[in-house]
């Protein structure tokens, strides 16, 4: 069933839109794709293929090439009769990764309800936060977006020339804003643009390019989809279609009654529980396997890591200020540049804290902090603050009469080359991030981790990690040895 809001939008939009220059351009695009009547008659579109999903925010250094998830299985079905989507994908990690090396996605979008399917096909309702991205995924095909405009499901405006393409702004009944570009020579859709958002990058300007058109079922359809974002011009999707099909049965993609009746899942509450590990040293045990460490100096406090997300960073900073409240929190050590460790960076800047990190991360962090956040204004957009950074190299010592924290670079690590660990010599306490977690499936860089500890003489009594639980040196070595004898092979 087509959502009622879309039908109302169609009735409101058709009389005026049918005569507009934008709709004339849309109709010319439909002709180039195979004809207005042919495009409007399509029931389903099916695409299968393979390619790559470059892993933004997880390269070895900020300037290194991105690592890749290789897309080994891909299938996308768009049901244009009912405006539903079925998306399936398998990705294999082509980089050193400590968790499941196979990632699967299988979900359906039915109007404003989406549900995920597990390996056995059991459905579970998806979070509301996924709906907008999945609506755009459904429209992100030249035939689908042109059909949506012809049928009035999107309103078209602001036709303009942009070099070799004509650009048209589109808006859905749900308020999603996109821009369709048409090749000025062929009139075929050249790309689709939209803005998404993340804690790390704030506004993300996406553009999917439609390339290598070929005829299938009386329609011209791309055999290559290439998505790029404005951050460092990164490619995020490079998909080659090996099979296009028109009007194959989509099956029943209607959300089951149990899914319609279920409430959308809510994100788990964010908690931070301070645990005093030693005088002046607090392990800020966090939810979601992301924790921090707080060091109490004579006249200030320093935090090690504000990971995961803007929301978690806000909670951990607030908790850190409550511990020994008479001393101000002034700075934060960010271990490395990976996105699950810089999700709180923009919040850190907005809170006026100085960032301490390896000097090679400075430019990257400045780029993250300088980005605009208009789709979902964050703390930094609402409360701009200057970016304050203290760069260190292989070693730095933070010391006064009350506390000494030594920072060391972990060298030659295949996961993160500029990763800093924190060491408290008085208590033989280490804090580290992404170097050991007892819950990992694979310990691919454990030899490097222990070699660096040996090089630096850091035979700790306790590790207060970002990921995992507090452990001793011997316990970590034992777990690594046991896991290497019986490696984990789940996906």
C-alpha positions as CSV (number, residue, x, y, z in Angstrom):
1,X,0.0,0.0,0.0
2,X,1.4,3.4,-1.0
3,X,1.6,5.6,2.1
4,X,-1.3,8.1,2.4
5,X,1.1,11.0,2.8
6,X,2.7,10.3,-0.6
7,X,-0.8,10.1,-2.2
8,X,-1.7,13.5,-0.8
9,X,1.6,14.9,-1.9
10,X,0.9,13.6,-5.4
11,X,-2.5,15.2,-5.6
12,X,-1.2,18.5,-4.4
13,X,1.9,18.5,-6.6
14,X,0.7,17.3,-10.0
15,X,-1.3,20.2,-11.5
16,X,1.5,22.8,-11.1
17,X,4.4,20.4,-11.5
18,X,3.2,19.0,-14.9
19,X,3.9,22.4,-16.5
20,X,7.1,23.4,-14.8
21,X,10.6,23.5,-16.4
22,X,11.7,21.0,-13.8
23,X,9.1,18.5,-14.8
24,X,10.0,19.0,-18.5
25,X,13.5,18.0,-17.6
26,X,12.3,15.0,-15.6
27,X,10.3,13.9,-18.6
28,X,13.3,14.2,-20.8
29,X,15.2,12.0,-18.4
30,X,12.4,9.5,-18.6
31,X,12.6,9.5,-22.4
32,X,16.4,8.9,-22.2
33,X,15.8,6.0,-19.8
34,X,13.4,4.3,-22.2
35,X,10.3,6.4,-22.4
36,X,7.8,8.0,-20.0
37,X,5.3,5.2,-20.4
38,X,8.0,2.6,-19.9
39,X,9.3,4.1,-16.7
40,X,5.8,4.6,-15.3
41,X,4.9,1.0,-16.1
42,X,7.8,-0.6,-14.2
43,X,6.8,-2.8,-11.3
44,X,10.1,-3.8,-9.8
45,X,13.8,-3.3,-10.3
46,X,16.4,-5.9,-9.2
47,X,20.2,-5.4,-9.1
48,X,22.9,-7.9,-8.2
49,X,26.6,-7.2,-8.0
50,X,29.8,-6.8,-6.1
51,X,32.3,-4.2,-5.2
52,X,33.8,-2.4,-2.2
53,X,32.7,-0.3,0.8
54,X,35.9,1.7,1.8
55,X,36.1,2.0,5.5
56,X,36.1,5.7,6.3
57,X,37.6,6.6,9.6
58,X,39.5,3.3,10.1
59,X,42.7,3.8,8.0
60,X,46.1,3.1,9.6
61,X,47.0,6.8,9.6
62,X,44.9,9.8,8.9
63,X,46.5,10.2,5.5
64,X,46.7,6.5,4.5
65,X,44.5,4.8,1.9
66,X,41.2,3.6,3.3
67,X,40.9,0.0,4.2
68,X,38.1,-2.0,2.4
69,X,35.1,-4.1,3.0
70,X,34.8,-6.2,-0.1
71,X,31.2,-6.6,-1.2
72,X,31.0,-10.2,-2.2
73,X,27.2,-10.5,-2.4
74,X,24.8,-7.7,-3.2
75,X,21.1,-7.7,-4.1
76,X,18.7,-4.7,-4.1
77,X,15.0,-5.0,-5.0
78,X,12.9,-1.9,-5.4
79,X,9.1,-2.5,-5.5
80,X,7.8,0.5,-7.4
81,X,4.2,-0.7,-7.2
82,X,4.2,-0.4,-3.4
83,X,7.3,1.7,-2.8
84,X,9.1,-0.9,-0.8
85,X,12.8,-1.9,-0.7
86,X,14.6,-5.2,0.1
87,X,18.4,-4.7,0.5
88,X,20.8,-7.6,1.0
89,X,24.6,-7.4,1.3
90,X,27.6,-9.5,2.5
91,X,30.9,-7.7,3.1
92,X,34.3,-9.4,3.8
93,X,37.0,-7.5,5.7
94,X,40.1,-7.0,3.6
95,X,42.1,-5.6,6.4
96,X,43.3,-6.6,9.9
97,X,40.1,-6.7,12.0
98,X,39.7,-8.1,15.5
99,X,35.9,-8.9,15.3
100,X,33.7,-10.8,12.8
101,X,35.4,-10.6,9.4
102,X,32.1,-11.1,7.6
103,X,29.3,-8.5,7.8
104,X,25.8,-9.1,6.6
105,X,22.9,-6.7,6.0
106,X,19.4,-7.8,5.2
107,X,16.5,-5.4,5.7
108,X,13.2,-4.3,4.2
109,X,11.6,-0.9,4.1
110,X,7.8,-0.7,3.9
111,X,6.7,2.9,3.9
112,X,7.7,4.4,7.3
113,X,8.4,1.0,8.8
114,X,11.7,-0.9,8.4
115,X,12.7,-4.3,9.7
116,X,15.9,-6.4,9.7
117,X,16.1,-10.0,8.9
118,X,18.5,-12.4,10.6
119,X,20.3,-15.4,9.1
120,X,17.1,-17.5,9.6
121,X,14.9,-14.8,8.2
122,X,13.4,-13.8,11.5
123,X,12.3,-10.1,11.4
124,X,13.0,-7.5,14.0
125,X,11.9,-3.9,13.8
126,X,14.6,-1.4,12.9
127,X,15.4,1.8,14.8
128,X,13.7,5.0,13.6
129,X,17.2,6.5,13.0
130,X,17.6,4.1,10.0
131,X,14.4,5.1,8.2
132,X,15.7,8.2,6.4
133,X,18.8,6.5,5.1
134,X,16.7,3.6,3.8
135,X,14.2,5.9,2.1
136,X,17.1,7.5,0.2
137,X,18.6,4.1,-0.6
138,X,15.2,3.1,-2.2
139,X,15.2,6.3,-4.3
140,X,18.9,6.0,-5.2
141,X,18.4,4.5,-8.7
142,X,17.8,6.6,-11.8
143,X,14.6,4.8,-12.7
144,X,13.3,5.0,-9.2
145,X,14.0,8.7,-8.6
146,X,12.6,9.7,-12.1
147,X,9.5,7.6,-11.5
148,X,9.1,9.2,-8.0
149,X,9.2,12.6,-9.7
150,X,6.8,11.6,-12.5
151,X,4.3,10.3,-9.9
152,X,4.6,13.3,-7.7
153,X,6.1,11.5,-4.8
154,X,8.8,14.1,-4.8
155,X,8.4,17.8,-5.6
156,X,10.9,19.3,-8.1
157,X,12.3,22.8,-8.0
158,X,15.3,25.1,-8.9
159,X,16.3,23.7,-12.2
160,X,19.8,25.1,-13.0
161,X,22.9,24.5,-15.1
162,X,26.0,23.2,-13.4
163,X,28.7,22.8,-16.1
164,X,27.9,19.6,-18.0
165,X,24.8,18.7,-16.0
166,X,21.4,20.1,-15.2
167,X,20.5,20.0,-11.5
168,X,17.1,19.8,-10.0
169,X,16.3,20.0,-6.3
170,X,13.8,17.4,-5.0
171,X,11.9,17.1,-1.8
172,X,9.9,14.1,-0.5
173,X,6.7,14.3,1.5
174,X,8.8,13.3,4.5
175,X,11.0,16.3,4.0
176,X,14.1,14.5,2.6
177,X,16.0,16.8,0.3
178,X,17.9,15.5,-2.7
179,X,19.4,16.9,-5.9
180,X,19.2,15.0,-9.2
181,X,21.6,15.9,-11.9
182,X,21.0,15.1,-15.6
183,X,23.7,14.8,-18.3
184,X,23.1,17.9,-20.4
185,X,23.9,16.0,-23.6
186,X,22.1,12.6,-23.1
187,X,19.5,13.8,-20.5
188,X,20.2,10.6,-18.5
189,X,20.5,10.9,-14.7
190,X,24.1,11.5,-13.9
191,X,24.0,11.5,-10.1
192,X,21.9,11.9,-6.9
193,X,23.1,14.1,-4.1
194,X,21.9,14.4,-0.5
195,X,23.2,15.3,3.0
196,X,23.5,12.8,5.8
197,X,25.0,13.3,9.2
198,X,27.4,11.7,11.7
199,X,29.0,12.6,15.0
200,X,32.4,12.6,13.4
201,X,31.7,14.5,10.2
202,X,28.6,16.5,11.0
203,X,27.0,17.3,7.6
204,X,28.1,14.7,5.0
205,X,27.6,15.7,1.4
206,X,26.9,12.4,-0.6
207,X,26.8,12.0,-4.3
208,X,26.1,8.7,-6.1
209,X,27.2,8.7,-9.7
210,X,25.3,6.6,-12.2
211,X,27.8,5.1,-14.7
212,X,28.1,2.6,-17.5
213,X,24.5,2.6,-18.7
214,X,23.2,-0.5,-20.6
215,X,19.8,-1.6,-21.8
216,X,17.7,-4.1,-19.7
217,X,14.0,-4.8,-20.2
218,X,13.6,-1.7,-22.4
219,X,15.3,0.6,-19.9
220,X,18.7,2.2,-19.7
221,X,20.2,1.3,-16.3
222,X,23.6,1.8,-14.7
223,X,26.1,-1.0,-14.2
224,X,28.3,1.0,-11.9
225,X,27.3,3.0,-8.8
226,X,30.0,5.2,-7.3
227,X,29.3,7.1,-4.1
228,X,31.6,9.8,-2.9
229,X,31.5,12.2,0.1
230,X,32.9,15.7,0.6
231,X,35.3,14.7,3.4
232,X,38.6,14.2,1.6
233,X,36.6,13.2,-1.5
234,X,36.4,9.7,-0.1
235,X,34.7,6.9,-2.0
236,X,32.2,5.1,0.2
237,X,30.6,2.7,-2.3
238,X,32.0,1.3,-5.5
239,X,29.5,-1.1,-6.8
240,X,29.5,-3.0,-10.1
241,X,26.2,-4.5,-11.2
242,X,26.5,-7.9,-12.7
243,X,22.8,-8.4,-13.3
244,X,20.0,-5.9,-13.8
245,X,16.4,-7.2,-14.1
246,X,13.0,-5.5,-14.6
247,X,9.7,-6.7,-13.2
248,X,10.9,-9.8,-11.5
249,X,8.6,-10.8,-8.6
250,X,9.7,-9.0,-5.5
251,X,7.8,-11.2,-3.1
252,X,5.7,-9.9,-0.2
253,X,7.7,-7.0,1.3
254,X,4.9,-5.8,3.5
255,X,5.9,-5.5,7.1
256,X,4.4,-8.4,9.1
257,X,1.7,-7.5,11.6
258,X,4.0,-8.3,14.5
259,X,6.5,-5.7,13.2
260,X,3.8,-3.1,12.6
261,X,2.6,-3.6,16.2
262,X,6.1,-3.5,17.7
263,X,7.5,-0.3,19.0
264,X,10.8,0.8,17.4
265,X,13.8,-0.1,19.5
266,X,15.2,2.6,21.6
267,X,18.9,3.2,22.0
268,X,20.3,1.8,25.2
269,X,20.9,4.3,28.0
270,X,24.4,5.8,28.2
271,X,26.0,5.2,31.6
272,X,29.4,6.1,33.1
273,X,30.3,4.7,36.5
274,X,33.5,6.1,38.0
275,X,35.6,3.4,39.7
276,X,38.6,4.5,41.8
277,X,41.5,2.4,40.6
278,X,44.2,4.2,42.7
279,X,44.5,7.5,44.5
280,X,43.8,10.1,41.8
281,X,43.1,7.6,39.1
282,X,39.5,6.8,38.1
283,X,38.4,4.2,35.5
284,X,35.2,5.7,34.0
285,X,33.4,2.5,33.2
286,X,31.1,3.2,30.3
287,X,28.3,1.5,28.6
288,X,28.6,-0.1,25.1
289,X,32.2,-1.4,25.8
290,X,33.6,2.2,25.7
291,X,35.3,3.5,28.9
292,X,37.7,6.3,29.8
293,X,40.2,7.0,32.5
294,X,40.4,10.2,34.6
295,X,43.7,11.5,36.1
296,X,43.6,14.0,39.1
297,X,46.5,16.4,39.0
298,X,47.3,19.1,41.6
299,X,45.1,21.8,40.0
300,X,43.2,20.1,37.2
301,X,41.9,16.9,35.7
302,X,42.9,15.1,32.5
303,X,40.7,12.5,30.7
304,X,41.9,9.7,28.6
305,X,39.5,9.2,25.7
306,X,35.9,10.4,25.1
307,X,34.9,7.7,22.7
308,X,32.1,6.3,20.6
309,X,29.6,9.2,20.2
310,X,28.8,12.8,21.0
311,X,26.2,11.7,23.5
312,X,28.6,9.4,25.3
313,X,31.3,12.1,25.3
314,X,28.8,14.5,26.9
315,X,28.0,12.0,29.7
316,X,31.6,11.1,30.4
317,X,32.7,14.7,30.5
318,X,29.9,15.6,32.9
319,X,30.8,12.6,35.2
320,X,34.5,13.5,35.1
321,X,33.6,17.0,36.3
322,X,31.7,15.5,39.2
323,X,34.8,13.6,40.4
324,X,36.8,15.8,42.7
325,X,34.6,18.7,41.6
326,X,36.8,21.5,43.0
327,X,39.4,20.8,40.2
328,X,38.5,21.7,36.6
329,X,38.6,19.3,33.8
330,X,40.9,21.0,31.3
331,X,42.2,18.5,28.7
332,X,41.6,15.1,27.1
333,X,44.0,12.6,25.6
334,X,42.6,11.1,22.4
335,X,44.5,7.9,21.7
336,X,44.1,7.8,17.9
337,X,42.0,9.0,15.0
338,X,39.6,6.1,14.4
339,X,36.0,7.2,14.3
340,X,34.9,5.1,17.3
341,X,37.4,7.1,19.3
342,X,36.7,10.5,17.8
343,X,32.9,10.4,17.8
344,X,33.1,12.8,20.8
345,X,35.8,15.1,19.4
346,X,33.4,17.9,18.4
347,X,31.8,17.7,21.8
348,X,35.2,17.9,23.4
349,X,36.0,21.1,21.4
350,X,32.6,22.6,22.3
351,X,33.3,21.9,26.0
352,X,36.5,24.1,25.8
353,X,38.9,21.2,26.5
354,X,42.4,21.0,25.0
355,X,43.0,17.8,23.0
356,X,46.3,15.9,23.5
357,X,47.1,13.5,20.8
358,X,49.9,12.5,18.5
359,X,51.0,15.4,16.4
360,X,50.3,13.5,13.2
361,X,46.5,13.7,14.1
362,X,46.3,17.4,14.4
363,X,45.2,18.3,10.8
364,X,42.7,15.5,10.7
365,X,41.2,16.6,14.0
366,X,41.0,20.2,12.8
367,X,39.1,19.1,9.8
368,X,36.6,17.2,11.9
369,X,36.1,20.2,14.2
370,X,35.7,22.7,11.3
371,X,32.8,21.0,9.5
372,X,29.3,22.4,9.5
373,X,26.4,20.7,11.2
374,X,23.1,22.0,9.7
375,X,21.1,18.8,9.3
376,X,21.5,17.9,13.0
377,X,23.1,20.9,14.8
378,X,25.5,19.5,17.5
379,X,27.1,21.1,20.5
380,X,29.9,22.6,18.5
381,X,27.5,24.1,15.9
382,X,25.3,25.6,18.7
383,X,28.2,26.7,20.9
384,X,31.3,27.4,18.7
385,X,34.6,27.2,20.6
386,X,38.3,27.5,19.4
387,X,40.1,24.3,18.6
388,X,42.9,23.7,21.2
389,X,45.5,21.0,20.5
390,X,48.7,19.9,22.1
391,X,50.6,17.5,19.9
392,X,53.1,15.0,21.1
393,X,55.5,12.7,19.3
394,X,56.9,9.4,20.6
395,X,56.8,10.3,24.3
396,X,55.4,13.0,26.5
397,X,55.2,13.4,30.3
398,X,52.3,15.1,32.0
399,X,53.5,15.7,35.6
400,X,53.1,17.8,38.7
401,X,53.4,17.2,42.4
402,X,50.3,15.0,42.5
403,X,50.3,12.9,39.4
404,X,52.6,11.7,36.6
405,X,51.1,10.3,33.3
406,X,53.5,9.3,30.6
407,X,52.3,9.0,27.0
408,X,54.0,6.6,24.6
409,X,53.4,6.0,20.9
410,X,52.8,2.4,20.0
411,X,55.0,1.9,16.9
412,X,54.5,-0.2,13.7
413,X,51.0,-1.2,14.6
414,X,48.9,-2.4,11.6
415,X,45.7,-1.1,13.1
416,X,46.7,2.4,14.1
417,X,50.1,3.8,13.6
418,X,49.8,6.9,15.9
419,X,48.1,5.3,18.9
420,X,49.1,6.7,22.3
421,X,49.0,4.7,25.6
422,X,49.0,6.3,29.0
423,X,51.2,5.0,31.8
424,X,51.2,5.9,35.5
425,X,54.6,4.7,36.8
426,X,53.7,5.2,40.5
427,X,50.9,2.6,40.3
428,X,52.1,0.6,37.3
429,X,48.7,1.3,35.6
430,X,48.3,1.4,31.8
431,X,45.4,2.8,29.7
432,X,45.2,1.7,26.1
433,X,42.7,1.7,23.3
434,X,42.3,-0.8,20.5
435,X,45.4,-2.8,21.5
436,X,43.7,-5.5,23.6
437,X,40.2,-6.6,24.5
438,X,39.4,-10.0,25.9
439,X,36.2,-10.1,23.9
440,X,37.9,-9.9,20.5
441,X,37.6,-12.8,18.1
442,X,41.1,-12.4,16.7
443,X,44.3,-11.0,18.3
444,X,46.0,-10.0,15.0
445,X,48.3,-7.4,16.5
446,X,48.9,-8.8,19.9
447,X,52.6,-9.6,19.1
448,X,53.1,-5.9,18.2
449,X,51.3,-4.8,21.4
450,X,53.5,-6.9,23.7
451,X,56.6,-6.1,21.8
452,X,55.9,-2.4,22.3
453,X,55.2,-2.9,26.0
454,X,58.6,-4.8,26.3
455,X,60.4,-2.1,24.4
456,X,58.9,0.6,26.7
457,X,59.3,-1.4,29.9
458,X,55.5,-1.3,30.7
459,X,54.9,-4.5,32.6
460,X,51.7,-3.2,34.1
461,X,49.8,-4.5,37.2
462,X,46.5,-3.3,35.8
463,X,45.3,-2.2,32.4
464,X,42.3,0.3,32.5
465,X,41.2,-0.1,28.9
466,X,38.9,1.8,26.6
467,X,37.5,-1.6,25.4
468,X,37.0,-4.5,27.8
469,X,37.6,-4.9,31.5
470,X,40.4,-4.2,33.9
471,X,43.1,-6.9,33.7
472,X,46.7,-7.6,34.6
473,X,49.6,-8.1,32.1
474,X,49.8,-11.9,32.7
475,X,46.1,-12.4,32.2
476,X,46.2,-10.6,28.9
477,X,49.1,-12.7,27.7
478,X,47.3,-15.9,28.8
479,X,44.1,-14.9,26.9
480,X,46.0,-14.2,23.7
481,X,47.8,-17.5,23.9
482,X,44.6,-19.4,24.5
483,X,42.7,-17.7,21.7
484,X,45.5,-18.3,19.2
485,X,45.2,-22.0,19.9
486,X,41.5,-21.9,19.3
487,X,40.6,-19.0,17.0
488,X,37.1,-17.7,16.7
489,X,35.5,-18.2,13.3
490,X,32.0,-16.8,13.6
491,X,30.7,-14.1,11.2
